[in-house]
Amino acid sequence: MTLFILVVIIILFELFLLKIFLNLKKIFPWIIDAKDLYPKFDENRFKNFKKKKYSEFLGWDNKPKMKFFDILDGKKIYYEINLKGQRKNTNKKKKFICIVW
């Protein structure tokens, strides 16, 4: 009888730990579980990345004469990379005084 109670307590403890782990996974997405070991791989997105944003010598590098956008606070910020490899804002209405490197 005591063995049965011990097994039930261990099973309940395991379920409690699983519940805590799943809740922590929502808060801290960098916790790795079995689903994260083999993520979905999109071949088309990878080819697009290599064509537009990857250099064999530098790694992640935006190509010149390309237009991109970033999402900040739910808004799209459009920019382009000029021939020198510098980021140029395409929004003509705003003048930026501060440059962040």
TIPA-754045 format. One record per atom (N, C-alpha, C, O): residue number from 1; atom name; x, y, z. Coordinates in Angstrom, 1 decimal, decimal comma. Example, Ala and Ser with C-alpha at 12.3 -4.5 7.8 and 13.67 -1.06 7.14 Angstrom:
2
 num atome     px     py     pz
   1     N   13,2   -5,7    7,8
   1    CA   12,3   -4,5    7,8
   1     C   13,2   -3,3    7,8
   1     O   14,2   -3,3    8,5
   2     N   12,8   -2,2    7,1
   2    CA   13,7   -1,1    7,1
   2     C   12,9    0,0    7,9
   2     O   13,4    1,1    8,0
//
This chain:
101
 num atome     px     py     pz
   1     N    0,8   -1,2    0,0
   1    CA    0,0    0,0    0,0
   1     C    0,9    1,3    0,0
   1     O    0,6    2,2   -0,7
   2     N    1,9    1,2    0,8
   2    CA    2,8    2,4    0,8
   2     C    3,5    2,6   -0,5
   2     O    3,8    3,8   -0,9
   3     N    3,8    1,5   -1,2
   3    CA    4,4    1,6   -2,5
   3     C    3,5    2,3   -3,5
   3     O    3,9    3,1   -4,3
   4     N    2,2    1,9   -3,5
   4    CA    1,2    2,5   -4,3
   4     C    1,1    4,0   -4,1
   4     O    1,0    4,8   -5,0
   5     N    1,1    4,4   -2,8
   5    CA    1,0    5,9   -2,4
   5     C    2,2    6,6   -2,9
   5     O    2,1    7,7   -3,4
   6     N    3,4    6,0   -2,8
   6    CA    4,6    6,6   -3,2
   6     C    4,6    6,8   -4,8
   6     O    5,0    7,8   -5,2
   7     N    4,1    5,8   -5,5
   7    CA    4,1    5,9   -7,0
   7     C    3,1    7,0   -7,4
   7     O    3,4    7,8   -8,3
   8     N    1,9    7,1   -6,7
   8    CA    1,0    8,2   -7,0
   8     C    1,5    9,6   -6,7
   8     O    1,3   10,5   -7,5
   9     N    2,3    9,7   -5,6
   9    CA    2,9   11,0   -5,2
   9     C    3,9   11,3   -6,3
   9     O    4,0   12,5   -6,7
  10     N    4,7   10,4   -6,7
  10    CA    5,7   10,7   -7,8
  10     C    5,1   11,1   -9,1
  10     O    5,5   12,1   -9,7
  11     N    4,0   10,4   -9,5
  11    CA    3,3   10,8  -10,7
  11     C    2,7   12,2  -10,6
  11     O    2,7   13,0  -11,5
  12     N    2,1   12,5   -9,5
  12    CA    1,5   13,8   -9,3
  12     C    2,6   14,9   -9,3
  12     O    2,4   16,0   -9,8
  13     N    3,7   14,6   -8,7
  13    CA    4,8   15,5   -8,7
  13     C    5,3   15,8  -10,1
  13     O    5,7   16,9  -10,5
  14     N    5,4   14,7  -10,9
  14    CA    5,8   14,8  -12,3
  14     C    4,8   15,7  -13,1
  14     O    5,2   16,5  -13,9
  15     N    3,6   15,5  -12,9
  15    CA    2,5   16,3  -13,6
  15     C    2,6   17,8  -13,2
  15     O    2,4   18,7  -14,0
  16     N    2,9   18,0  -11,9
  16    CA    3,1   19,4  -11,4
  16     C    4,3   20,0  -12,0
  16     O    4,2   21,2  -12,4
  17     N    5,4   19,3  -12,2
  17    CA    6,6   19,9  -12,8
  17     C    6,3   20,1  -14,3
  17     O    6,8   21,1  -14,8
  18     N    5,6   19,3  -15,0
  18    CA    5,3   19,5  -16,4
  18     C    4,4   20,7  -16,6
  18     O    4,7   21,5  -17,5
  19     N    3,4   20,9  -15,7
  19    CA    2,6   22,1  -15,7
  19     C    3,4   23,4  -15,5
  19     O    3,2   24,3  -16,3
  20     N    4,3   23,4  -14,6
  20    CA    5,2   24,5  -14,4
  20     C    6,1   24,8  -15,6
  20     O    6,3   25,9  -16,0
  21     N    6,6   23,7  -16,1
  21    CA    7,5   23,8  -17,3
  21     C    6,8   24,5  -18,5
  21     O    7,3   25,3  -19,2
  22     N    5,5   24,0  -18,8
  22    CA    4,8   24,5  -19,9
  22     C    4,4   26,0  -19,7
  22     O    4,4   26,8  -20,6
  23     N    4,1   26,4  -18,4
  23    CA    3,8   27,8  -18,1
  23     C    5,1   28,6  -18,2
  23     O    5,0   29,8  -18,7
  24     N    6,2   28,1  -17,8
  24    CA    7,5   28,9  -18,0
  24     C    7,9   29,0  -19,4
  24     O    8,5   30,0  -19,8
  25     N    7,5   28,0  -20,2
  25    CA    7,8   28,1  -21,7
  25     C    7,1   29,3  -22,3
  25     O    7,6   29,9  -23,2
  26     N    5,9   29,6  -21,9
  26    CA    5,2   30,7  -22,4
  26     C    5,8   32,0  -22,0
  26     O    5,9   33,0  -22,8
  27     N    6,4   32,1  -20,8
  27    CA    7,0   33,3  -20,4
  27     C    8,4   33,5  -20,9
  27     O    8,8   34,6  -21,3
  28     N    9,2   32,4  -20,9
  28    CA   10,6   32,4  -21,4
  28     C   10,7   31,5  -22,6
  28     O   10,9   30,3  -22,5
  29     N   10,5   32,1  -23,8
  29    CA   10,5   31,2  -25,0
  29     C   11,8   30,6  -25,4
  29     O   11,9   29,7  -26,2
  30     N   12,9   31,0  -24,7
  30    CA   14,2   30,4  -25,0
  30     C   14,4   29,1  -24,3
  30     O   15,5   28,5  -24,5
  31     N   13,5   28,6  -23,5
  31    CA   13,6   27,3  -22,9
  31     C   13,3   26,3  -24,0
  31     O   12,3   26,4  -24,7
  32     N   14,2   25,3  -24,2
  32    CA   14,1   24,4  -25,3
  32     C   13,4   23,1  -24,8
  32     O   13,7   22,5  -23,8
  33     N   12,4   22,7  -25,6
  33    CA   11,8   21,4  -25,4
  33     C   11,9   20,6  -26,7
  33     O   12,6   21,0  -27,6
  34     N   11,2   19,5  -26,7
  34    CA   11,4   18,5  -27,9
  34     C   10,9   19,1  -29,2
  34     O   11,5   18,8  -30,2
  35     N    9,9   20,0  -29,2
  35    CA    9,5   20,6  -30,4
  35     C   10,5   21,6  -31,0
  35     O   10,5   21,8  -32,2
  36     N   11,3   22,1  -30,2
  36    CA   12,3   23,1  -30,6
  36     C   13,6   22,5  -31,2
  36     O   14,4   23,2  -31,9
  37     N   13,7   21,2  -31,1
  37    CA   14,9   20,5  -31,6
  37     C   14,9   20,5  -33,1
  37     O   16,0   20,6  -33,7
  38     N   13,8   20,3  -33,7
  38    CA   13,6   20,2  -35,2
  38     C   12,6   21,2  -35,6
  38     O   11,4   20,8  -35,9
  39     N   12,9   22,5  -35,8
  39    CA   11,9   23,5  -36,2
  39     C   11,6   23,3  -37,7
  39     O   12,3   22,6  -38,4
  40     N   10,5   23,9  -38,1
  40    CA   10,0   23,9  -39,5
  40     C   11,0   24,7  -40,3
  40     O   11,4   25,8  -39,9
  41     N   11,4   24,1  -41,4
  41    CA   12,4   24,8  -42,3
  41     C   11,8   25,1  -43,6
  41     O   11,3   24,2  -44,3
  42     N   11,8   26,4  -44,0
  42    CA   11,2   26,8  -45,2
  42     C   12,3   27,1  -46,2
  42     O   13,1   28,0  -46,1
  43     N   12,4   26,2  -47,2
  43    CA   13,5   26,3  -48,2
  43     C   13,4   27,6  -49,0
  43     O   14,5   28,2  -49,3
  44     N   12,2   28,1  -49,3
  44    CA   12,1   29,3  -50,1
  44     C   12,6   30,5  -49,3
  44     O   13,3   31,4  -49,9
  45     N   12,2   30,6  -48,0
  45    CA   12,7   31,7  -47,2
  45     C   14,2   31,7  -47,0
  45     O   14,8   32,7  -47,0
  46     N   14,8   30,5  -47,0
  46    CA   16,2   30,4  -46,8
  46     C   17,0   30,8  -48,1
  46     O   18,0   31,6  -48,0
  47     N   16,4   30,5  -49,2
  47    CA   17,0   30,9  -50,5
  47     C   16,9   32,4  -50,7
  47     O   17,9   33,1  -51,1
  48     N   15,8   33,0  -50,3
  48    CA   15,6   34,4  -50,3
  48     C   16,6   35,1  -49,4
  48     O   17,1   36,2  -49,8
  49     N   16,8   34,6  -48,2
  49    CA   17,8   35,1  -47,3
  49     C   19,2   35,1  -47,8
  49     O   19,9   36,1  -47,8
  50     N   19,6   34,0  -48,4
  50    CA   20,9   33,9  -49,0
  50     C   21,1   34,9  -50,2
  50     O   22,2   35,4  -50,4
  51     N   20,0   35,1  -51,0
  51    CA   20,1   36,0  -52,1
  51     C   20,2   37,4  -51,7
  51     O   21,0   38,2  -52,3
  52     N   19,4   37,8  -50,7
  52    CA   19,3   39,2  -50,4
  52     C   20,1   39,7  -49,2
  52     O   20,5   40,9  -49,1
  53     N   20,4   38,8  -48,2
  53    CA   21,0   39,3  -47,0
  53     C   22,2   38,5  -46,5
  53     O   22,6   38,6  -45,4
  54     N   22,8   37,7  -47,3
  54    CA   23,9   36,8  -46,9
  54     C   25,2   37,0  -47,8
  54     O   25,1   37,0  -49,0
  55     N   26,3   37,1  -47,1
  55    CA   27,6   37,2  -47,8
  55     C   28,5   36,0  -47,3
  55     O   28,5   35,8  -46,1
  56     N   29,2   35,4  -48,2
  56    CA   30,0   34,3  -47,8
  56     C   31,2   34,7  -47,0
  56     O   31,6   33,9  -46,1
  57     N   31,6   35,9  -47,1
  57    CA   32,8   36,4  -46,4
  57     C   32,4   37,1  -45,1
  57     O   33,1   37,0  -44,1
  58     N   31,2   37,8  -45,1
  58    CA   30,8   38,6  -43,9
  58     C   29,7   38,0  -43,1
  58     O   29,5   38,4  -41,9
  59     N   29,0   37,0  -43,6
  59    CA   27,9   36,5  -42,9
  59     C   26,6   37,3  -43,3
  59     O   26,3   37,5  -44,4
  60     N   25,9   37,7  -42,2
  60    CA   24,6   38,5  -42,4
  60     C   25,0   39,9  -42,9
  60     O   25,6   40,6  -42,2
  61     N   24,7   40,2  -44,2
  61    CA   25,1   41,4  -44,8
  61     C   24,0   41,8  -45,8
  61     O   23,7   41,1  -46,7
  62     N   23,4   43,0  -45,6
  62    CA   22,4   43,5  -46,5
  62     C   23,0   43,9  -47,8
  62     O   24,0   44,6  -47,8
  63     N   22,5   43,4  -48,9
  63    CA   23,0   43,7  -50,2
  63     C   22,7   45,2  -50,7
  63     O   21,6   45,7  -50,3
  64     N   23,6   45,8  -51,4
  64    CA   23,3   47,2  -51,9
  64     C   22,1   47,2  -52,9
  64     O   21,8   46,2  -53,5
  65     N   21,5   48,3  -52,9
  65    CA   20,3   48,6  -53,8
  65     C   19,1   47,7  -53,5
  65     O   18,4   47,4  -54,4
  66     N   19,0   47,3  -52,3
  66    CA   17,8   46,5  -51,8
  66     C   17,0   47,3  -50,9
  66     O   17,5   48,1  -50,1
  67     N   15,7   47,1  -50,9
  67    CA   14,7   47,7  -50,0
  67     C   14,2   46,7  -49,0
  67     O   13,9   45,6  -49,4
  68     N   14,1   47,1  -47,8
  68    CA   13,7   46,3  -46,7
  68     C   12,7   47,0  -45,8
  68     O   12,5   48,2  -46,0
  69     N   12,1   46,3  -44,8
  69    CA   11,4   47,0  -43,8
  69     C   11,6   46,3  -42,5
  69     O   11,8   45,1  -42,4
  70     N   11,5   47,1  -41,4
  70    CA   11,5   46,5  -40,0
  70     C   10,1   46,8  -39,4
  70     O    9,5   47,8  -39,8
  71     N    9,7   46,0  -38,5
  71    CA    8,4   46,3  -37,8
  71     C    8,8   46,8  -36,4
  71     O    9,4   46,0  -35,6
  72     N    8,3   48,0  -36,1
  72    CA    8,6   48,6  -34,8
  72     C    7,3   49,1  -34,2
  72     O    6,6   50,0  -34,9
  73     N    6,8   48,6  -33,1
  73    CA    5,6   49,0  -32,5
  73     C    4,4   48,8  -33,4
  73     O    3,5   49,7  -33,4
  74     N    4,4   47,8  -34,2
  74    CA    3,3   47,5  -35,1
  74     C    3,3   48,3  -36,4
  74     O    2,4   48,1  -37,2
  75     N    4,3   49,1  -36,6
  75    CA    4,4   49,9  -37,8
  75     C    5,6   49,4  -38,6
  75     O    6,6   49,0  -38,1
  76     N    5,4   49,5  -40,0
  76    CA    6,5   49,1  -40,8
  76     C    7,4   50,3  -41,1
  76     O    6,9   51,4  -41,5
  77     N    8,7   50,2  -40,9
  77    CA    9,6   51,2  -41,2
  77     C   10,4   50,8  -42,4
  77     O   11,2   49,8  -42,4
  78     N   10,3   51,5  -43,6
  78    CA   10,9   51,1  -44,8
  78     C   12,3   51,8  -44,9
  78     O   12,4   52,9  -44,5
  79     N   13,2   51,1  -45,4
  79    CA   14,6   51,6  -45,7
  79     C   15,2   50,9  -46,9
  79     O   14,7   49,8  -47,3
  80     N   16,3   51,5  -47,4
  80    CA   17,0   50,8  -48,5
  80     C   18,5   50,9  -48,2
  80     O   18,9   51,8  -47,4
  81     N   19,2   50,1  -48,8
  81    CA   20,7   50,0  -48,7
  81     C   21,3   50,6  -49,9
  81     O   21,0   50,2  -51,0
  82     N   22,1   51,7  -49,8
  82    CA   22,6   52,4  -51,0
  82     C   23,9   51,6  -51,5
  82     O   24,2   50,5  -50,9
  83     N   24,5   52,1  -52,5
  83    CA   25,7   51,4  -53,1
  83     C   26,8   51,3  -52,2
  83     O   27,7   50,4  -52,3
  84     N   27,0   52,2  -51,2
  84    CA   28,1   52,1  -50,2
  84     C   27,8   51,1  -49,1
  84     O   28,6   50,9  -48,2
  85     N   26,6   50,5  -49,0
  85    CA   26,2   49,6  -48,0
  85     C   25,6   50,3  -46,8
  85     O   25,4   49,7  -45,7
  86     N   25,2   51,6  -46,9
  86    CA   24,7   52,4  -45,8
  86     C   23,1   52,3  -45,9
  86     O   22,5   52,2  -46,9
  87     N   22,6   52,3  -44,7
  87    CA   21,1   52,3  -44,6
  87     C   20,6   53,7  -44,8
  87     O   21,0   54,7  -44,2
  88     N   19,6   53,8  -45,7
  88    CA   19,0   55,1  -46,1
  88     C   17,5   55,0  -45,8
  88     O   16,8   54,1  -46,3
  89     N   17,0   56,0  -45,1
  89    CA   15,6   56,1  -44,8
  89     C   14,8   56,5  -46,1
  89     O   15,2   57,5  -46,7
  90     N   13,7   55,8  -46,4
  90    CA   13,0   56,2  -47,6
  90     C   11,8   57,1  -47,3
  90     O   11,1   57,5  -48,2
  91     N   11,6   57,4  -46,0
  91    CA   10,5   58,3  -45,6
  91     C   11,0   59,7  -45,8
  91     O   11,9   60,2  -45,0
  92     N   10,5   60,4  -46,8
  92    CA   11,0   61,8  -47,1
  92     C   10,4   62,8  -46,1
  92     O   11,0   63,9  -46,0
  93     N    9,3   62,5  -45,4
  93    CA    8,7   63,5  -44,5
  93     C    9,5   63,7  -43,2
  93     O    9,5   64,8  -42,7
  94     N   10,2   62,7  -42,7
  94    CA   10,9   62,8  -41,4
  94     C   12,4   63,0  -41,7
  94     O   13,0   62,4  -42,5
  95     N   12,9   63,9  -40,9
  95    CA   14,4   64,2  -40,9
  95     C   14,9   63,7  -39,5
  95     O   14,4   64,1  -38,5
  96     N   15,9   62,8  -39,5
  96    CA   16,4   62,2  -38,3
  96     C   17,7   63,0  -37,9
  96     O   18,6   63,1  -38,8
  97     N   17,7   63,5  -36,7
  97    CA   18,9   64,2  -36,2
  97     C   19,9   63,2  -35,7
  97     O   21,1   63,4  -35,8
  98     N   19,4   62,2  -35,0
  98    CA   20,3   61,2  -34,3
  98     C   20,5   60,0  -35,2
  98     O   19,6   59,4  -35,8
  99     N   21,7   59,5  -35,3
  99    CA   22,1   58,3  -36,1
  99     C   22,6   57,3  -35,1
  99     O   23,4   57,6  -34,3
 100     N   22,0   56,1  -35,1
 100    CA   22,4   55,0  -34,2
 100     C   23,2   54,0  -35,0
 100     O   22,8   53,5  -36,1
 101     N   24,3   53,6  -34,5
 101    CA   25,2   52,6  -35,2
 101     C   25,0   51,3  -34,6
 101     O   25,7   50,3  -35,0
//
